[in-house]
Amino acid sequence: MNRKLLKLENLLRFHTIYRQLHSLCQRRALRQWRHGFSSPYPVWTAQLYPWPWPTDVLIGAALSQHRLLVTKKEERPQKSQLSSTKSKKEVEVWFGMTVEELGRAMGKNTDFVYEALLNTAVDIDSLEADSPLDEVWIKEVIKKAGLKLKWSKVKQDKVRKNKDAVRRPQADPALLTPRFPVVTIMGHVDHGKTTLLDKLRKTQVAAMEAGGITQHIGAFLVSLPSGEKITFLDTPGHAAFSAMRARGAQVTDIVILVVAADDGVMKQTVESIQHAKDAQVPIVLAINKCDKAEADPEKVKKELLAYDLVCEDYGGDIQAVPVSALTGDNLMALAEATIALAEMLELKADPTGPVEGTVIESFTDKGRGPVTTAIIQRGTLRKGSVLVAGKSWAKVRLMFDENGKTIDEAYPSMPVGITGWRNLPSAGEEILEVESEQRAREVVDWRKYEQEQEKSQEDMKIIEEKRKEHQAAHWKAREKYGNMQWKERAYRKYLEGKGQTFLRPKEKMERDSNVLPVIIKGDVDGSVEAILNIIDTYDASHECELELIHFGVGDISANDVNLAETFCGVIYGFNVNAGNVIQQSAAKKGVKIKLHKIIYHLVEDLQEELSSRLPCAVEEHPVGEASILAIFSVTEGKKKVPVAGCRVQKGQLEKQKNFKLIRNGHVIWKGLLTSLKHHKDDISIVKTGMDCGLSLDEENIELKVGDIIVCYEEKHIEAKTSWDPGF
């Protein structure tokens, strides 16, 4: 560029010098003409020679414009080349990258990747667009493309500050004040737990329970004639409510184990003992139904020895009180034994500072919204307090006792109903008081964030496992087709694909009929939890798949019906209602709604629904049996038909029934008869001892003397699911 400029400058300067000399000559001639010299040319000829231009200015402008144009032309391709090199300098890749993904990351097509791997050990013919590449081959392709490699890492969010709420350190012993005990009544179903509590409270709770069975945890504060107070938790005794019993044991100080004197130790009794031991809670034994003639309290005490429960009569430390919940006998003695044990435990709590407690039960009330039953363990709960439980928070709007009466304060060991929750917390969640609503939102957001992080880590593990499985399958397939040419490999894949059959619509319907999608709705969180625990025991998926598509607390809604219609499912409601409008909508959409108030019935209904999805079993019932005595042929038209001459040995042969031919104990034919004759007469029934001739609907079956012909009928029997929920 510099040489070109120099040449241009020299050329322009030479031209300028020439113009200047020419101008100078003109001026001199003009000056002489003006001074009187004669000229043969007229005056106007002088005007043919113009005055000189400002050549220096023109030359400078021309040179500057030329420099600018040349500079731009030479700099533009350099800038674009630098920018494109910079944009393609790094290629972000990851492990398990496929051919198509690598090409897309480089901005090239898959053919470029194939060409880059031509002279390598990779079998190009076996590579597909979705085939994963090893790390070595990814590096090789990037290297041949002249690009820079950059391994991508999982994007990690910035480390967030832990904003969770936790329990306070243990209180100063000087601040502790005595509190009344929290007592849980446990035992086997129908051993009289709720009836015992009714007598203490002088209420009729058992009469209100469906079927006389406690379906969820009830929390009650009982004032004794002596002035003492006890908080009682009544847990269900049914096998389905094991988790609820465990939750009751974890928040309690003393467990009253109720055992019927006539039944003795049962399955749920053993579970209750185990829950109490796991929670390290002392036990008081209440031997109930001692008013019955067949009652044997000593037998109960001896049976409990096998579970390391030694009563005081046998030298142990377990107080055993024989009672009758029905008549009320000896109930005060049971209460006194409980109070005495509580005094020995010296139960104390700190009634000051932020509240700490546990959700015993949660449910949705039509007028109040989400409601929880809680036990306060520390602090004093008041209206307006801000609470956090799990991933839910509340500003307390209303508090009430077990009778629905509004209260202003709740102290340690008190059961209390709380309203004001933004959404329903799960039973068993820890309740903590925080200073403000903003702080409550921070805690809930942090807990949700932690849950998301845990889930993402679990998902990454699953993805990595799936990737390894896919890669292993890919290498296995490569080994399978490794020594084949591309034509042979394509033909083999075609044959394998041809063997795969696609489901027809009818077959698809039959397959879908082997799936039972269900929606579970319950009155309280604990009841839903118990039902889900039962569903978790389902082990007959090979017969019929059981799919849980939704569960929740509260009455059945229109959304539940729409969801059930989408999945062709069944809605099961436990202690909930479905309005007339909802039921009419479900009937129009063909959705089944099944409401139950006793968990036994719900599970039995679920078993029946599963059984109805199973194909019916076919059973063969023999009607008659005949032996072949001779074989002869009968001409029918132009064909000869083999006919078996038989004698009926058992029952009777009926032409309209099914028949089978048995030879040497093996069934060699099943089908129908084309003719059944007695002598020359066509008949429909041949009875025992009669001779007959018969021909089969299969001409290729060879009949032999001594074969057995059995007449039978098929009966379809409804199959039953093999799932046993354990009760």
N, C-alpha and C positions, 0 to 999 in steps of 0.2 A: 504494500500500500504506500510506503514512504517513497519508493522509487517512482511510482506513478505520479505522485504529487509533485516530486521534484521536476520530472519531465514536463508536466503541465505548467508549472510555474515558469520554467525557462522559456517555454514556447510563448506563453502570454507576455513575458517581459520583452522578448525579441519583437513581438508584434507591436508592443507599446513604443519601443525605441524607434521602430520604423515609422509609426504614425507621427511621433514627435518631430522627427527629421523632415518628414513630408510637410507638416504644418509650418515648420520654421521656414522652409523654402517658399511657401505660399505667402507668408507674411512679408518676407523680404521683397518679393516681386510686387506685392500690392503697395508697399511703401514707395518703391521707385515710381510706380505708375501715378501715385498721388502727387509726387513732386514734379510732374510735368513730362515725364518720359512718354513718348508716344508708343502706342501699342496697336498692333494690327487687329487685336481682338476687341470686341465691344465690352462695355462695362459689365453687362450681365453675365459674362463668362466667369467672372470672379466668384459668383454665387454658386458655381458648381462645386466648389471646394468648401465644405462645411467647416465650421470652427471645431477645434478638437474637443472630444468628450472627456468627462472626469474619469479617465481610465484607471487610476489607482483605486478609486472607490469601487468600480465595477470588478476589477481583478480581485480585490479583497472579498467582496460578496460572493463572487463565483467560487473562489477557493474554499471559503467557509462552508458553502452549501455542498461542494463536492466532498469535502472532508466528512461532513455530517452524514451524507448518503452512504458513502463507502463504509464508514464506521458502523452504521446501523445494519447494513447488509451483512457485515462480517460478525457482528456481535449477536444478532438474532439466533442463528442456528446454534451458536455456542450455548446461549441461555436455555433454549428448549432442550438441547441435548443434556445439559447438566440437570435440569428439572426432571426429565424422564428417567435419567440414571438414578437420581435421588429417590423418586417414587418407587422404583422397582429394585431398590438396593436390598431391601429385606423382605423375605417371605415368611409369614407366620404359619408354622406347621405344628402338628400334634401327633401323638402316638396313635397308631391304628388308622391313620389317614387313608382314605380310599383313592383310587386312581382319579376319579372324577373330582374329588375334593382338592387334590393336589393341583390338578390342571386349573381349576377355578381360582385357587389361591395365587397361582403364578400369572393368571390372566391369559392362559393358553388352553387349547383343547386337549382332549385325551390322547390324540394321535401324537402330540409332542412328547407326552410321558412315555408312550410305547416306543417311540424312536430313541429316546434317551436311554431306554433299558434294553435296546436291541443286542448289544455286544456284552451283556452281563449274564450272570448265571440264572437270571429269572426266566421262567418259561412264559414267553409272551402270549402263546396261544391259550394258556389257562387263565390269563388275566382278564377279568371283566371290569366294567366301569365301577362296580361297587366292591371290588376286591380290595381288602386292606393291604397296605404296603409295610414292609419292615423298615426299621429306622435306617438301615444301611442303604436301601434303595431310595428312600426319600432324600437322603443326603446326596446320592449319586445324581438324581434328576436335577436337584437345585444347583449342584456344581456345574453340570453340563449346560444349564440355562444361564450361567454366569451371574447368578443372584446370590444373595446372602441369606443364610439360614437363621431363623429365629424360632425357638421352641416356645409355644404358648403355654402359659400357666393358668391354672384356675384363678379367676378373678376373686380376690378376697376383699371383703369390705374392710374399711378401717376399723380397728379394734374399738368397740364401743365401751363406754364406761358402764360398769355394772350398776344399774339403778334399781335393783330388786329390793324388796322389803323383807326383813328377817325378824325373827323373834329377838326380844331384848335379852341381855345377860340376866343371870339369876339375880333376884331382888335381894336387898339387904334383909337379913333375918329380922331386924328390928321393925321393918315395915309390914311383915306378914301378920295376917289376922286369921283366926280359925274360920273354916268353911264347912258346910255340910257335905256329906259324901255323895258321889255319883255312883249309883248302883245299877248294874245291868242284869236283867233276868234272862237266863238262857236255859235251853233244854230242848228235848225232842218235841215234835209237833203233837198237839193234843194231850200234853202232859199237864195242862192247867196253868200256864204262865200268866196269861192275860186275866183269867178268872181270879187268880191270886192277887194280882194288882188291882182288880176291880174292888175286891173286898177292902183292900187298904185305902183306896180312894173313895169307896162307897159310890161307885159309878157303874155303868153298864157298857163298858167299852166292848166286851166280847160279843154282846148282842148286836152291836153295830158292824162288827167285822164280817166280811163275806164268808159264809160257811163256818163261822166261829173260829177262823184262822187269822192271825195277825199277818197282814200283807206287807207292812213296812214298819220301820222303827217308830215307836211312839215315845215321846219324852214328857214326863210328868213330874211335877213337884208335889210331894205328899207331906202334909203336916200331921205328925203323930200326936196323940192325946198328951204325951209328956212334954210337948212343945218343940221337940226335935223335928228337923226337916230332912227329907231324903229326896234326891232327884233319881227317879227310876227311868231306865231305858228298857222298853219291852221289845225284844228282837224276835223276828220270825223264827220258828223252829223248823220250817220246811227245808229240805235239801237244797232247793233252788236259791235260798237266801243266805248261803254260806258267807259271801262277801259282806253282807250287811251285819251278820253276827260278829265278824272279825272287826268291822269298823266300830261296833258298839264296845268291844273289849278294849280297843285302843284308847278310848276317851274316858274309861271308867276307873273307879278306885276299888270297887268290890264287885264280884260276880256272885249272884245267887243262882246256883245250879238246881233247877227243878227236875226231879225224877219221880215218875209215877210209881207208887209202891206196888201196883199190880203188874206193870209192864217191865220194870227194871231198866237197866242201861240199854239204850238203843243207839242207832247210828248217829243221829244228830246230837245225842248226849256226848258221845266221844268227840265229835267235832267241836262242841262247845268247850269241853275240857282242854282241847288242844289250843283253841283260841285264847283261853284264859292263861295257859302256861306260856304261850308265845308273848303275850303282853305283860307277863309277870304280875298278874293280879291275884290277890288272895280270894279264896272261894268259901262261900257258906252254902251248905247242902240243905235244900228244902225237899223232904220226902213227902210228896203230895198224894192225895187220894187215900189217906190212911183210914177214911171212914168206910171203905169198901171191905166186904167180907174176905176177899182173896188178897188183901194187902199184906205185904211181907217186908217191912222196913229193914230187917236184918239182912235179907237177901240182897237188897240194894247196896247196903254198906259193904258186904262181902264182894259183890261184883265190882265195886269201885276200887278195891284193892289192886286189881289188875292194871289200873291206870294211875297208880301211885297217889291215890287219894285215900289217906288213912284218917278215919274219923276218930274223935276223942275217945270213944268207947273202946277202940282198938289201940290206944296209945299214941294217936296222931294229934294233929293240930286243926283238923277240919271240924267245924261245928256242924252237927247234924240235927235238924229240927223237924220232927214229924208234924205235918199240918194237913188241913183239909180246906182247900180253897173254896169248895162248894158250901160248906157249913160255917167256915170262918174259924174253926178250932185252931188254937195255938198260933195265930198270926202275930199277936203281940210279942210272943216269945221270939219269933223270927225277926221282928223289927228290932227288939232289944239286942239280939245277937249281932245284928248288923251294926247298930249304934256302938256296941261295945268294941267291935273290931275297928270301926272308924276312929274311936278314941285312942286305941292302941297305935293306929297309923299316924295320929297327930296331923291331920290334914289341915294345911294352911295355904293361903294365897295372898297375892298383893293386889288390893282393890284399887290402887292408884296407877296413873300412867295410861299409855295407849292400850287398847283392848287386844287380847289374844283369845282365840277360841277355835272351834271346829264345827264344820257343817255336818249335821247329823242326817238331814234329809232336805231335799229341795223339790219344789213343784211350782206349777203355774196356776194362779188363782184368777178367775175371770175378772173379779173386781179389783184385785190388788196387784196383779201382774206376777212377776217372779218372786217367790217367797222361799225363805230358808228357815229350817229349824236348826238352831245352833246351841251349843253348850259353851258358856263363857268360862274361860280358864284363868284369865288374868285381866285386871283393869275393870272399869265400870262402863258399860255401854249406855249411851244416852242418845236421844233424838238429835239428828244433825251430824252424828259422827260419820266419818268417811272410812269405809272398810274396803279391803281388797281380799278376794278369795280366788285363788287360781288365776284365770285370765278374765275375771269379772270384778267389777267394783260397784259400790253402792254408797249413796248418801242416805242414811237411815231416815225414812219418812215416818215409819210407824213400827212400834214393838208391841207384841201381845203375848199372853201366856197360853198354856195348853187349852184353856177354856175360851179363847178368843177375846179375853178382856185386855184392854189397852193398858200398858204399863209405861212408866217414865224412865226407869232405870233397870239394868240387869247386872247383878253382881256375880262374882265367881261361883261356879257350880249351878247356876240357874239355867234352865232351858228357856229359850226365847224364840219367838217367831219374828223375822226381820223382813221388812219390805223396803223397796227403793233400789233394787238391783237393776243395773243396766241390761244384763242378760243372766241366764240361770247358771250359777256355779254348780259343779259336780259335788255329790255327797262325798264326805271324807276330806274335802279341801280345808286347808288351814286359813283361818280368818285373822287378818292383821289390820289394825287401825293405822291410818296415815294422817298427816297434818292437813292436807288439802286435796281438792279434786284434781288439780294439776299433777300433784305427786302420785295420785292413784292412777292417772292415765300413763305417767311415766313407768310405773311398776308394771302395769298390764302390757304396755308396748314392749318393755324389756323381756317379759316372759314370753310373749308371742315371738319376739326376735330369736330368743334362745331355742324355742321349739322349731322355728324355721331352720335355724342353723343345724340342729340335730337331724332334722328331716333331710336337709340337703346333703349332710355327710352320709347318712344312710343311703340316699339315692345314688351318691357317687360310688359307694361301695358296690351297690347292685349293678350300676352301669359298667363298672370295671370288671365285675364278674361276667356280665353278659358279653363284654368285649372280648375277654379271654376265651369264653366258650365259642364265640363267633370265629375268632382267629384260629382256634384249634380245629373247628369244623372246616374252615377254609383250607388249612394245611392238610387235613385228612382227605379232602376232596382233591387237592392237588396231587397227593400221593396216588390216589385212585386212578386219576387220568394222566399221570405223569409220563408214561411211556407210550401214549397214544398220539397219533397224528390228529390234526384238527378235524378232519372229516370223520374219523372213527369216533372221536370224542363227541362231536355234535350229534352223530347218530345214536350213541349211547345215551346222551341226555334226552334225546327225543323219545327213546324207548321208555326211559324212566318217567318222563312227563306223561307219556301216553297211559302208563299204568295208574296214574292218579285219577280218581273219579270225583266228579263234582256233584254235590247234593242237589237233587231235584226239589222243587217246591214242596212236594208231598213229604219227601224224606226230611226236609228241613223242618217242617211242622212236627213230624214225629220226634225229631231231635229236640226241638224247643219244648215239646210237651214233657220232656224229661228234666225240666228245670222249673223250680218253684221260687220266684222272687217274692219276698215278703217285706212288709213295712210294719214296724213295731211302734206303737204309741202307748205310753203309760201315764198314770196319774202323778207319780213322783219319780225322781231320778233313780232312787234305789230299786224300785220295781223294774224299771227298764234295764238297769244293770243286771238284775237277777235273771231276767229273760234272755239277755244277750249272753250271759254265762252258760245258760242251758243250750243256746244255739251253738256256742263254741264247742260243745261236746258232740256235735253231729259228725258221725263217722261213716255215713252211708252214701257218699257222693258217687260211688260207682253205680248205685241204683237210681238216684235222683239228686241232682245238684240243688242245694239250698242256698239261695243268694239273698243276703240282707242288703236291700237297696236304700233304706232310710230308717232312722229311729229318732224318737224325740219324746218330749214331755208335753202333755196337754191333749185337748180333745182333737178328734179327727177333723181335718180341714179340707177345703177344696183342692189345695195343692197336693195333699196326700192322695186324693182320688185321681188327679191328673197324672201324678207320678206312677201310680199303680196301673193306670190305663196304658201308659207308655211302655211299661215293662211287662204288661200282662200279669201283674202280681196280685197278692192277697194282702189286705190290711187286717192286722190283729190289734185290737184295742184292749187294754187291761185297766179296768176301773175308770174308763173314760167314756164319753158320750159322742154320738154322731147325730147331728140334727136331722130333721125330716128332709130339709132341702139337700143336705149332703147325701143322705141315703137314696133319695130319688135320683140325684145326679149319678151316683154310683150304679144304680140299677140300670139307667139308660146306657151307661158306658160299659156295662158288663163287668163291673169290679165287685169282688166279694169283700164285704166288711164283716168281720167276726169279732163280737164284743164278749168279753169274759170278765168275771169278778173273782174267780178262783184260779190260781195258777195251774192246778192240776188239769182243769178243763181246757185251758188254753193250750197246754202241751199236748194233751190227748187229741185236740182238734188239729193241731199242727201235724201230728203223726198220721191222722186220717187223711189229711190233704196230701201229704207226701205219698201215702199208700195209693191214693186215687190216681197219681201220676205214673204209677208202675204198670207195666203190661200184665194182663191177667195170665195166671198160670192155667195150663190145660191139663186136665186129668182124664185118663181113660178108665171107664167103668165097664167091665165085661157084661155082656147080655146073654151070650150063649157060646157054645163051643161044639164043633163037629170034626170028625176024622174022615179023611178020604179013603174010601174002600176000593174004588176002581176008577179008571180013566177011559173015556170013550169019546168019539167024535160025532158031531151032529152037523149035517150039511145045511147051511143057510145061504140060499141063493147059489153062488158059485164058490163060496168059501166053506171050509171045514173049520168048525169052532170046537176047541177042546172043552169037554164037560167033565166035571168031577162028580162022581157018585159018592155021597156022604151019608153019614148017620149022625144025628144030633146026640151028643153025649151029655151036655149040661145046658140048662136054660133053654133058650129058643133063638132061632135065627130070624131076623127081621130084615127084609130086603132094603128098606129105606135107611138102615143104619150103616155105619162104617165097618169094614172087614179088614183083617190082616191074615197073611199066610205065614205060618211058623214051621220051619224045618230044622230039626236037630237043636231046638231051643233058640234059633235066630229068626228074627223077622226079616223076610225077604221081599215082602210086598204089602202095601197098604192101599186101599181104594174102595170102590163100590162094585156091586154085582150088576151084570147086565141081564141076568135071568135067574130065577129061582123056581124050580118045578118039583111037584110031587107026582110021580108017574108022568102023565102028559099034561097035567093041569098047572097053569101058572098060579102061584100062591104068593102071599106076602109074608106069611109067618109059618115057620116049621118048628114044632115043639119037640121036647125031649123024647128020644126013642124012635122018631120017625126018620125015614129015608128021604133023600131029596137029591136033585141034580142042580148044579149051579155052575155058572160061567163068570169069569172075571172080566173087568173092563180093560185089562192089559193082555194083549194077545201074545206077547213075547215071554210071558212067564210059563215055565215048564212045570206042570203039575206032576206030583209023584204020589204013589200009594204010601200012606203013613203020615202025610202032611196033616197039619192041624189048621182048620179054619176057625178063627175067633171073630165073633160079632161083638162090637163094642160101640159105646157112645161117648162123645167128648163133652166134658163139663168145664166151663170157664170159672175159675175160682179167683176172686180178687186177692191180689198179692198184698202183703203187709211189709212195711219197712222194717229193716233189721235194726234201726236206730233205737237204742235204749238210753233214755236220758238219766237213768239211775234211780227212778222212783216209780 
